[in-house]
Every structure is written in structure tokens, then in C-alpha cells.
Amino acid sequence: MNAPDRNIGQSAPRIRRLSDAVVNRIAAGEVVERPASAIKELVENAIDAGARRIEIAIADGGKRLIRVADDGQGMTREELPLALERHATSKIDGSDLLAIRSFGFRGEALPSIGAVARLAITSRAAGAAEAWRIEATAGRIEPPQPAALSQGTIVEVRDLFFATPARLKFLKTDRAEQIAVGETVKRLALAHPEVGFKLVDASEQGAEGNALFSAPPEPGDLFDARLSRIQRVMGRDFAEAAVRIEAERDGLRLTGFASAPTYSRGAATHQHFFVRGRPVKDKLLIGALKGAYTDLLPRGRHAAVALWLDIDCQEVDVNVHPAKTEVRFRDSGLVRGLVVSALRHALAEAGCRAPRPVSFGALGASPPPSPAAAGYASPRARGPAPLPRGLAERANHWQAPAQMAAQVEGWAAPEARSEAVIDASEVQPEDVGPLGVARAQIHETYIVAQTAEGLVLVDQHAAHERLVYERLKRQMAETGVPRQALLIPEVIGLGQEDAVRVLARAEELKTLGLVIEPFGPGAVCVRETPAVLGEVDAARLVRDIADELSETGASRSAEARIEAVLATVACHGSVRAGRRLRLEEMNALLREMEATPNSMTCNHGRPTVARLTLAELEKLFERR
């Protein structure tokens, strides 16, 4: 067998100190991965310096040129050489690494960029008589020279990674790098609506450049400014469908906007989280977002959010990675609970008043998508949503408790069962809720209701499915999840770390019907399982929970499976398409929808309501 190829000689290697230039180039790979990461560091430095307007110019996707100009407080002649020394910073004094209130604090960005590119910094400190310029090429620093600049700082980076050709080869095309730069700038602009941003492509020689993105400083209070910036960055559609989020608990404050369930995206690219104003990509926050939108979105669809978490700097560690996009929370359970409860509460409060659940604004402008393209079948062809893999056969052997079955058979709202019959034609839309007054039923499937602003169409099966599902969930929460004891307790080997994680949540899992106990190192014993799941694969369920706890710090495996069974019960027990309803029953359904959380979508995320305003009706018939 041949010995592996090594970059050392046959003799025993000796420890030696690498030169500062090599150390800086190695470290630069952690901080500056691509042009977008270099721009992120430079822009955050500008924001720390109090800048209110920042202009970024790039050429060839940032490979040939990056120029960041700001109107911040600038630097003095004495500070410029220090700015290019590793771990020299004005942001912290090093006495408390948890008391970090700035975006930059490691003192690595400028030295790292100067080690792999041609860097020039021109700056004029506030109140200084003149400006100064300093240059660095592949780590070699020149002394400062006088320069001309009225205010702030200009940082120019040319030929990024020319000193590390291997890293240069791993960069993507100019177009791909430009897109990454644009996403980074938009994310920073979203985090700081009070700051103006402009991104320019200066690839053409001698031209002023092509503006790629522009956002002036947004006026108004916190929420108005953020919503205006959201509209510029995430689009008008999201801004119109956004639900305001504002919640506070134990020193944590969550604010921002989240999309109504009727607005979703095909990818998770429109999910923005900011911790103390810093854009982050955190698994715990992403997992909490998924949990909040469970059974509100169709499979494969993702919510769009822009959420700001204000937290004491002592409760979060931002010194996890040089790129500073990861954080660690001291109390991750509190953070997750706040995110889930705040989103759930806001979405439930919005209810039928959520902005434009489904709009016919594009009616007539483009043909409607085919059922196959839309991802759902016609109401008559709809069956229950598929259960998670391996659960369908178990659900067939389980029967809903008698009290649940009674609720989903022969349903009628109290108003509909009343002997006093109300003539719906005498009720005016303005006298009732936002879903108006039922006027007719078409194709024995859709309820047509008149509102003060126009009309709504309601899918009777999808709407009632949500009502029954929410009722079953409320009952389950009030009476608890019934448990069934295993004749022979099942011992499951998980490994030391996974076992500790799962056992730490034993009380929480018990409330969901899963009773576990420790059984030696790295193993747990399952004694009881949720009765609603029937014959459950306990080992698979516990391992799924362990995997979720490892990835997100929380688990919904057991709860999700229980809710899947309840959703199937609700689907089979709901008013089916093709059943003729009386006006009293239709109106009763509308009133209960208005009082039920999340009634704008069914259990599987499909819309239950479509609105058509009077103005759209008039436009449709060319009356205006």
C-alpha cells in the first residue's frame, strides 16, 4: 500500500512560526469568502461609523472593483495604519466579549481584505482639516498620504484574491457574484431602513455605472419605515399581504412583518431575521418559523418574513464565527417560544381581516393555472391530505374518540340549528362581519357572499375542514392527549448526546402522550405512546425527535403526527363539496369562520376565501 502524499519531508516535521503575510491570507478565507462577504464587512463598518448614506460600486461582480463610500465620522491619520492591523478595533475594549453593541468587533475585515487584494482607504475624520489615504497590497502597507475628501470614508478594493489565485478560481461567474452582492446589500438595507443605500455596477469603463439597487433613507416611525423598506426590497405584494408582528416577553422583543398564510413563496429566500439589527441565518429561528406556520401553508411552500429580535447583548453570543452570521442564545427555548407564539397570535388575530386573502386583481390579464400546475385538484376530487410516510396505515386502524366523532357528524352551527329562521335577504352586508352575507351557493361547492366592498367566494368543504380541525385541536389541548401503555416497553439506543437532549424534554413529550425514561447510557425506554397514533413506530418517532432537537433545539415530530391524524378526521367529517346548504347554514359557516383562527386556509394550506372588490367587478365589465 502506497503511503499518502504529504507536503512534508521524510524527516520529522518541526514546528515553526508562519509569517504574518501567510497568517493573514489564511485568516482572510474565514472572513472574506467572496465579494459579497467583503461588501458586508465594509458596509457594517460604515454603519458603525454612523453613516446615513452608503454607495457601493462593483465591477465584474466585485472581482475587479469594490468601492464603498459613506458619510460617517471617518478616521484620523493616526487611526488609518491601525485599521489595517489585525485585531485592532474601536468597537470594543476586550473587557467583556458579551457586551458587543456594534456590528464589527473582531478587527479582521480590513486586514484580511488587504492581505488578498489591493486596498485603498481614503478618510476624513469629522472636524479634521484634511483627509488621508492609505494603501495596502497583498499585506504590504504604505504610509498614509494627504488626499482630497470632504466627508466620511471611501474604501476601494481592487483585484480581490489576486494574492491567492487558488481562492480566485473558486469564485462563480460575474453574474452570480453580482446577484450575491445584490442580495447582501438588500439584506443590509432591510435591516437599516434609516440608512440610504445605492448599489451601482461600474463594469463599463468611463461610465457612471448602472444602478442595481437604490433605497433612500425611510422617514416615519419604526414600523412605517420598515414597511416602506420592505416594499422596496421584498416587493409590493408582500407588503400588502404582511401581518404586523409585535410581542415582548422576559426582556425579549420581536417586531416586524410576516406574510399571511394566503401569501407564500416556492423557496425560503424571503425569510429575513435580524438579531440586534444584525442579519443572521439561525437554525433555531428558521425552525421556529416552520413551527408557527405548521398546517397553514401547502407542502413545498414557504412563508416570507422580516423579523427583528431585540435582546440584551448578555443573552446572545455573536462571536461564534468570523462571518458573524451565526448566533447562540443563552435561553433558546424562550426565543423559540416567543417567535412561535407571536406569529401564531398575530396570524390568528388577522383572521378574515388579513389583507387580500386571494385577489382577482389579475383576472383577465392571464389565464388561470391548470389544476396540475396549481398543485391541487378540483373540490369534488379532493380527498384527505397524504399523511407522513408510515402513518397512513396506522391511521386506518385508529378511530376518533366518540366525542370527536360526534362533533364532525351532521354539523351545523348553533344559528343554523335554531328554530328561528332568519331571512338572509333582509340582512345588510355592513351589519355583519368581513365575510358578508351569503346570497347563493353555486355548483353545491362554493358559497357566494356579498360584502360592503364587493363579494367573496368560499370553498365550503375547505372552510369547514379548518373549522372542525381547530375545534378538535382545542379539545385536545383542553383534555390532553390520551396515552396507551406498551405491553412491553421499548428500549431505544440513541447515543449519549441525543439521549440527553430527548430526556431533557421528557415532561414536554409527556403532555403529547409520549412517556420516556432513561435506560442506561445513551438509551431511553418508551413506556407509553399517543393513543391517537395507534400502532406507532416508537423508535422512529423518538429518533425523529432527537434529530429535530439536534438541528433546531426543539421538536414537533410527535405533535405534527397527532395533528396529521386530526386533520384527516376533520377532512372526512367536514361538509363535502356537492352538499346543498341552506342560507342559514351558509351564514352560520361564515360567522364561525370569522371567529376561528387561520380560517383563510384549510388544514393543507389551500385558500378557503377569494375576494373580488366592487372596483374589480366594474373593471371586469368595463364600467370604469
C-alpha positions in Angstrom: 0.0 0.0 0.0 1.4 3.4 -1.0 1.9 6.0 1.7 -0.4 9.0 1.3 1.1 12.0 -0.5 2.1 14.6 2.1 3.5 18.1 1.9 6.2 17.3 4.4 9.6 15.6 4.1 10.6 12.2 5.3 12.2 13.6 8.4 10.0 14.5 11.4 8.4 17.9 10.8 9.4 20.8 13.1 7.1 23.4 14.4 7.7 26.8 13.0 6.0 30.2 13.1 4.3 31.2 9.8 4.9 34.7 8.5 2.4 37.4 9.2 1.6 37.6 5.5 0.7 33.9 5.3 -1.3 34.1 8.5 -3.3 37.0 7.2 -4.0 35.2 3.9 -5.2 32.0 5.7 -7.4 34.0 8.1 -8.8 36.0 5.2 -10.5 32.9 3.9 -12.7 32.8 7.0 -13.8 36.4 6.9 -13.8 37.1 3.1 -15.3 34.2 1.2 -16.4 36.1 -1.9 -17.1 39.8 -2.9 -20.4 39.8 -1.2 -18.8 39.0 2.2 -16.3 41.7 1.7 -19.0 44.2 1.0 -21.0 43.1 4.1 -18.0 43.8 6.3 -17.3 47.2 4.7 -20.9 48.3 4.9 -21.3 47.2 8.5 -18.1 49.3 9.3 -19.8 52.3 7.6 -23.0 51.8 9.7 -20.9 51.5 12.9 -19.3 54.8 11.9 -22.7 56.5 11.9 -23.2 56.7 8.1 -26.6 57.7 6.8 -25.9 57.2 3.1 -23.8 54.4 1.7 -22.9 53.9 -2.0 -21.5 50.7 -3.3 -19.9 50.3 -6.7 -18.7 47.0 -8.1 -17.1 45.8 -11.4 -17.1 42.3 -12.7 -19.2 41.1 -9.8 -16.9 42.6 -7.3 -13.8 40.7 -8.5 -12.2 43.7 -10.2 -13.5 46.5 -8.1 -15.4 47.1 -4.9 -15.9 50.7 -3.7 -17.9 51.6 -0.6 -18.3 55.3 0.2 -20.1 56.6 3.3 -20.7 59.8 5.1 -19.8 58.5 8.5 -17.4 60.0 11.1 -14.2 59.0 9.3 -10.8 58.2 10.6 -7.7 60.3 11.5 -4.2 59.9 10.1 -3.1 58.0 13.2 -6.0 55.6 13.0 -5.6 54.5 9.4 -2.5 52.3 9.9 -4.1 50.8 13.0 -7.2 50.0 10.9 -5.0 47.6 8.8 -3.6 45.8 11.8 -5.2 42.5 12.8 -7.4 42.7 15.9 -7.2 46.5 16.2 -10.7 47.9 16.6 -12.5 50.9 18.0 -15.7 48.8 18.7 -14.7 47.0 22.0 -12.0 47.2 24.6 -11.9 43.5 25.2 -13.0 43.6 28.8 -16.4 41.9 28.1 -16.9 39.9 24.9 -20.6 39.6 25.5 -21.1 43.4 25.7 -21.0 43.8 21.9 -23.2 46.6 20.7 -21.6 47.2 17.3 -21.6 45.1 14.1 -17.9 44.8 13.7 -15.7 44.0 16.7 -13.1 41.4 15.7 -10.8 43.8 13.8 -10.2 41.3 11.0 -12.1 42.6 7.9 -9.8 45.3 6.6 -6.5 43.4 7.3 -8.0 40.3 5.7 -9.0 42.2 2.6 -5.7 44.0 2.4 -3.9 40.6 2.6 -5.5 39.2 -0.6 -6.3 42.3 -2.7 -5.2 45.9 -3.5 -6.8 48.0 -0.8 -7.0 51.8 -0.5 -8.8 53.7 2.2 -9.4 57.5 2.0 -11.0 59.1 5.0 -11.6 62.4 6.7 -12.5 62.5 10.4 -15.3 64.7 11.5 -13.9 68.2 12.2 -10.5 67.3 10.7 -8.7 69.9 8.4 -7.8 67.4 5.7 -8.3 63.8 4.5 -5.7 61.0 4.4 -5.3 57.9 2.2 -3.5 54.7 2.9 -2.9 51.7 0.6 -2.1 48.0 1.1 -1.2 45.5 -1.5 -1.2 41.8 -0.6 -0.4 42.7 3.0 2.3 45.3 2.3 1.1 48.6 3.9 2.2 52.1 2.6 2.4 55.1 4.9 -0.6 57.5 4.8 -0.7 60.3 2.3 -2.8 63.5 2.1 -5.9 63.2 0.0 -9.0 65.1 -1.1 -12.3 64.2 0.5 -15.0 66.3 2.0 -16.5 63.8 4.5 -16.6 60.2 5.6 -14.7 57.3 4.2 -14.1 55.6 0.8 -12.8 52.1 0.7 -11.6 50.7 -2.6 -10.8 47.0 -3.2 -9.3 46.1 -6.5 -8.4 42.7 -7.9 -9.8 40.7 -5.0 -7.9 37.4 -4.3 -5.1 38.3 -6.8 -2.7 37.3 -4.0 -4.5 33.9 -3.5 -5.1 32.6 -7.0 -6.5 29.3 -5.7 -9.3 31.1 -3.9 -9.9 33.2 -7.1 -10.6 30.0 -9.1 -13.4 29.0 -6.8 -15.4 32.2 -7.4 -18.5 31.9 -9.5 -19.3 33.8 -12.7 -19.5 37.6 -12.6 -23.3 37.4 -12.9 -23.6 35.0 -10.0 -21.3 37.1 -7.8 -23.3 40.2 -8.7 -26.5 38.6 -7.7 -24.9 37.5 -4.4 -23.7 41.1 -3.8 -27.2 42.4 -4.5 -28.8 40.0 -2.0 -26.3 41.1 0.6 -26.9 44.8 0.1 -30.7 44.3 0.1 -30.5 42.3 3.3 -28.4 45.1 5.0 -30.8 47.7 3.6 -33.7 45.8 5.1 -32.0 45.7 8.5 -31.4 49.5 8.5 -34.3 51.5 6.9 -32.9 54.7 8.4 -29.8 54.4 6.1 -29.8 55.1 2.4 -28.2 52.6 0.1 -27.2 52.6 -3.6 -25.6 49.8 -5.5 -24.0 50.5 -8.9 -22.4 48.3 -11.5 -19.3 50.1 -12.7 -18.1 47.4 -15.0 -18.2 49.7 -18.0 -15.1 51.9 -18.2 -15.7 55.6 -18.1 -19.4 55.3 -17.3 -21.1 56.3 -14.1 -22.4 52.8 -13.8 -25.8 51.1 -14.0 -27.8 51.4 -10.8 -28.7 47.9 -9.5 -30.5 48.9 -6.3 -31.4 52.2 -4.7 -33.2 52.9 -1.4 -33.2 56.4 0.2 -33.4 56.7 4.0 -37.0 55.9 5.0 -38.9 58.5 7.1 -41.6 57.9 9.7 -41.8 55.7 12.8 -40.2 52.3 13.2 -42.9 50.2 11.6 -43.7 52.7 8.8 -40.0 53.0 7.9 -39.6 49.2 7.9 -42.7 48.6 5.9 -41.6 51.1 3.3 -38.1 49.5 3.0 -39.8 46.0 2.9 -41.8 47.2 -0.1 -38.6 48.3 -1.9 -36.7 45.1 -1.1 -39.3 42.3 -0.9 -42.0 43.8 -3.2 -45.4 45.4 -3.0 -47.2 42.1 -3.0 -45.5 41.0 0.3 -46.0 44.5 1.9 -49.8 44.3 1.1 -50.1 40.7 2.5 -47.9 41.4 5.5 -49.2 41.0 9.1 -47.7 43.2 11.7 -45.7 41.4 14.5 -45.1 42.9 17.9 -44.6 40.9 21.0 -42.5 41.1 24.2 -41.6 38.5 26.8 -39.0 38.4 29.6 -36.8 41.2 28.1 -37.1 39.9 24.5 -38.9 42.0 21.9 -39.9 40.7 18.5 -41.1 43.1 15.8 -41.6 43.0 12.1 -43.9 41.6 9.4 -44.9 38.1 8.3 -46.9 37.0 5.3 -50.5 36.0 5.7 -51.0 32.2 5.1 -52.5 33.1 1.7 -49.2 34.5 0.6 -46.3 32.1 0.2 -43.1 31.5 -1.8 -41.6 28.5 -3.5 -38.3 28.9 -1.6 -37.2 30.2 1.7 -35.2 33.0 0.2 -37.6 35.7 1.5 -37.1 34.9 5.2 -35.1 37.6 6.9 -34.1 37.5 10.6 -32.2 40.3 12.4 -30.8 39.9 15.9 -29.9 43.3 17.4 -30.0 44.7 13.9 -27.6 42.1 12.5 -28.7 39.8 9.6 -28.4 36.2 10.7 -29.1 32.7 9.4 -30.0 30.8 12.5 -31.4 27.3 12.6 -33.4 27.9 15.8 -35.2 30.9 14.3 -35.9 29.0 11.0 -37.3 26.1 12.9 -39.5 28.3 15.0 -40.8 29.9 11.8 -41.7 26.5 10.4 -43.4 25.6 13.6 -45.5 28.8 13.6 -46.8 28.1 10.0 -47.4 24.4 10.5 -50.8 23.4 8.9 -51.1 26.9 7.4 -49.1 26.5 4.2 -49.3 23.9 1.4 -46.5 21.4 1.3 -43.5 22.9 -0.5 -44.4 26.5 0.1 -42.6 28.8 2.5 -43.6 31.9 4.5 -42.0 35.3 3.8 -41.0 37.3 6.9 -38.8 40.2 8.1 -38.4 39.9 11.8 -36.3 41.9 14.2 -35.3 40.4 17.6 -34.2 42.9 20.3 -32.4 41.1 23.0 -29.9 42.1 25.7 -26.3 41.6 24.5 -25.6 39.5 27.5 -28.2 37.0 26.3 -26.8 36.3 22.9 -23.3 35.4 21.7 -22.4 36.8 18.3 -18.8 35.8 18.5 -19.4 32.3 17.0 -17.9 32.6 13.6 -15.7 35.3 11.8 -18.5 35.9 9.3 -20.8 36.9 12.2 -23.9 35.3 10.6 -24.4 32.8 13.3 -25.5 33.5 16.9 -26.1 31.5 20.1 -28.9 32.3 22.5 -28.5 31.8 26.3 -32.1 30.7 26.5 -33.0 29.2 23.2 -36.4 27.8 24.4 -37.5 31.3 25.4 -36.6 32.7 22.0 -38.3 29.9 20.1 -41.4 30.2 22.2 -41.6 33.9 21.6 -41.3 33.6 17.8 -43.9 30.8 17.6 -46.4 32.4 19.9 -46.0 35.9 18.4 -46.5 34.6 14.9 -49.4 32.3 15.7 -51.2 35.0 17.7 -50.7 37.7 15.0 -51.9 35.4 12.2 -54.9 34.4 14.3 -55.7 38.0 15.2 -55.6 38.9 11.5 -58.1 36.2 10.7 -60.5 37.2 8.0 -59.2 40.7 8.1 -55.8 39.7 6.7 -55.0 41.9 3.6 -56.5 40.4 0.4 -56.5 36.6 1.2 -56.9 35.9 -2.5 -57.2 38.6 -5.1 -58.7 38.7 -8.5 -56.5 41.7 -9.5 -55.0 39.8 -12.4 -58.4 38.4 -13.6 -58.5 38.6 -17.3 -54.8 39.6 -17.6 -53.5 36.0 -17.7 -55.1 32.5 -18.0 -55.6 30.7 -14.7 -53.1 27.9 -13.9 -54.3 24.4 -14.6 -55.2 22.3 -11.5 -52.0 20.3 -12.1 -49.8 23.4 -12.1 -51.6 24.9 -9.1 -50.8 21.8 -7.1 -54.3 20.8 -6.1 -57.3 19.0 -7.5 -60.9 20.3 -8.0 -63.0 20.3 -4.8 -65.0 17.3 -6.0 -61.8 15.3 -6.5 -60.2 16.4 -3.2 -59.5 13.7 -0.7 -57.7 13.9 2.6 -54.1 15.2 2.5 -51.5 12.4 2.5 -50.2 11.6 5.9 -46.5 11.4 6.8 -44.8 8.3 5.4 -45.6 5.3 7.5 -48.5 6.9 9.3 -51.3 6.3 6.8 -51.6 2.6 7.6 -51.7 3.4 11.3 -54.4 6.0 10.8 -56.6 3.3 9.1 -56.7 1.3 12.4 -57.5 4.3 14.6 -60.9 5.6 15.3 -61.5 9.1 16.6 -62.8 9.3 20.2 -66.6 9.2 20.4 -66.9 12.9 21.5 -64.8 13.9 18.4 -66.8 11.8 16.0 -70.0 13.3 17.3 -68.7 16.8 16.5 -67.9 16.1 12.9 -71.1 14.3 12.0 -74.1 16.2 11.0 -72.5 19.5 11.8 -74.5 22.7 11.9 -73.6 25.9 13.7 -75.9 27.0 16.6 -77.5 29.7 14.5 -78.4 27.1 11.8 -80.0 24.7 14.3 -82.1 27.4 15.8 -85.8 27.1 15.1 -86.0 30.8 14.4 -85.3 31.2 10.7 -83.6 34.4 9.6 -84.3 35.8 6.2 -80.8 36.4 4.9 -82.2 38.7 2.2 -83.1 41.2 4.9 -79.6 41.3 6.3 -77.2 44.0 5.0 -73.5 43.3 4.5 -72.4 46.2 6.6 -74.3 44.8 9.6 -72.2 41.6 9.7 -68.6 40.6 9.6 -65.9 40.9 6.9 -67.2 37.8 5.1 -70.6 39.4 4.5 -73.9 37.8 3.9 -74.5 34.6 2.0 -76.6 35.1 -1.1 -76.2 31.8 -3.0 -74.5 28.5 -3.5 -73.1 27.5 -6.8 -72.2 24.0 -8.0 -73.1 22.8 -4.5 -69.4 23.7 -3.7 -68.9 27.5 -3.3 -70.8 30.0 -1.2 -71.3 33.4 -2.7 -71.4 36.2 -0.1 -72.0 39.9 -0.5 -69.7 42.2 1.5 -69.7 46.0 1.9 -66.7 46.2 -0.5 -67.7 43.6 -3.1 -68.2 39.8 -2.9 -66.4 36.7 -1.6 -66.4 33.1 -2.7 -66.0 30.5 0.0 -65.0 26.9 -0.6 -67.4 25.2 1.8 -65.5 22.0 2.3 -62.1 23.6 2.7 -63.5 26.2 5.1 -65.5 23.7 7.3 -62.4 21.4 7.3 -60.5 24.2 9.0 -63.3 24.9 11.5 -63.6 21.2 12.5 -59.8 20.9 12.7 -59.4 23.9 15.0 -62.2 22.6 17.2 -60.5 19.2 17.5 -57.2 20.8 18.4 -58.9 22.9 21.1 -60.5 19.9 22.6 -57.2 18.0 22.5 -55.5 20.9 24.3 -58.2 21.0 26.9 -58.5 17.3 27.7 -54.9 16.3 26.9 -53.5 13.6 24.6 -54.7 10.2 25.6 -51.9 7.7 26.1 -51.7 4.0 25.6 -49.2 1.9 27.6 -46.9 -0.5 25.8 -47.3 -4.1 26.8 -43.5 -4.4 26.5 -41.6 -1.1 27.0 -39.3 -0.4 24.0 -35.7 0.4 24.6 -34.1 2.7 22.0 -30.4 3.4 21.7 -29.7 7.0 20.7 -26.2 7.8 21.7 -25.2 9.8 24.7 -25.8 13.3 23.3 -29.2 12.6 21.6 -30.4 10.7 24.7 -29.6 13.7 26.9 -31.4 16.1 24.6 -34.6 13.9 24.4 -34.7 13.2 28.2 -34.4 16.9 28.9 -37.7 17.3 27.1 -39.4 14.3 28.8 -42.1 16.4 30.6 -42.9 18.3 27.4 -43.2 15.0 25.5 -45.4 13.5 28.2 -48.0 16.2 27.6 -48.1 15.0 24.0 -48.7 11.4 25.1 -45.1 10.1 24.8 -43.7 8.8 28.1 -39.9 8.1 28.1 -37.4 7.2 30.9 -33.6 6.9 30.9 -32.3 3.4 30.4 -28.6 3.4 30.8 -26.0 5.5 28.9 -27.2 6.6 25.5 -30.6 4.8 25.7 -34.2 5.6 26.6 -37.1 3.5 27.4 -40.6 4.2 25.9 -43.4 3.2 28.2 -46.4 5.0 26.7 -47.3 6.4 23.2 -50.1 8.8 22.0 -53.2 6.7 21.6 -54.3 8.8 18.7 -51.4 7.4 16.6 -52.4 3.8 17.0 -49.6 1.3 16.5 -46.7 3.7 16.3 -43.1 3.0 15.4 -41.7 4.3 18.7 -38.1 4.0 17.7 -38.6 6.0 14.6 -40.6 8.7 16.4 -38.0 9.1 19.1 -35.2 9.3 16.6 -37.0 11.9 14.6 -37.5 13.9 17.8 -33.8 13.6 18.6 -32.8 14.8 15.1 -35.1 17.8 15.4 -33.7 18.7 18.8 -30.2 18.4 17.4 -30.9 20.6 14.4 -33.3 23.3 15.8 -33.3 22.9 19.6 -37.0 22.0 19.5 -39.1 19.2 18.2 -42.6 18.9 16.7 -42.5 15.3 15.5 -45.0 13.9 18.0 -47.2 16.9 17.8 -47.1 17.0 14.0 -48.1 13.4 13.7 -51.0 13.9 16.1 -52.2 17.0 14.2 -51.9 15.0 10.9 -54.4 12.4 12.2 -56.7 15.2 13.5 -56.5 16.8 10.0 -57.6 13.6 8.4 -60.5 13.2 10.8 -61.5 16.8 10.1 -61.3 16.3 6.4 -63.5 13.2 6.4 -66.0 14.8 8.8 -66.4 18.1 7.0 -69.2 19.4 4.8 -68.4 17.8 1.4 -68.4 19.5 -1.9 -71.7 18.7 -3.6 -73.9 19.1 -0.5 -76.6 21.7 -0.8 -76.7 24.1 2.1 -79.5 26.4 3.3 -78.8 30.2 3.6 -78.9 29.9 7.4 -76.2 27.2 7.3 -74.1 29.3 4.9 -74.3 32.3 7.1 -73.5 30.2 10.2 -70.4 28.9 8.4 -69.3 32.5 7.5 -69.8 33.7 11.1 -67.8 30.8 12.6 -65.0 31.4 10.0 -64.8 35.0 11.3 -64.4 33.7 14.8 -61.9 30.9 14.1 -58.2 31.5 13.8 -56.4 30.7 10.5 -59.7 30.2 8.6 -58.3 31.8 5.5 -56.7 28.4 4.6 -57.7 24.8 5.1 -55.6 22.3 7.0 -53.4 21.7 4.0 -52.7 25.3 3.3 -55.2 25.8 0.4 -57.2 29.1 0.4 -60.7 29.0 1.6 -61.8 32.5 0.5 -61.4 34.5 -2.7 -62.3 38.2 -2.7 -63.5 40.4 -5.5 -63.9 44.1 -4.8 -66.6 46.3 -6.4 -63.9 48.2 -8.3 -62.6 45.0 -9.8 -66.1 43.9 -10.7 -66.7 47.2 -12.5 -63.3 46.9 -14.3 -64.2 43.4 -15.3 -67.3 44.6 -17.0 -65.6 47.7 -18.4 -67.8 50.0 -16.3 -64.8 52.2 -15.5 
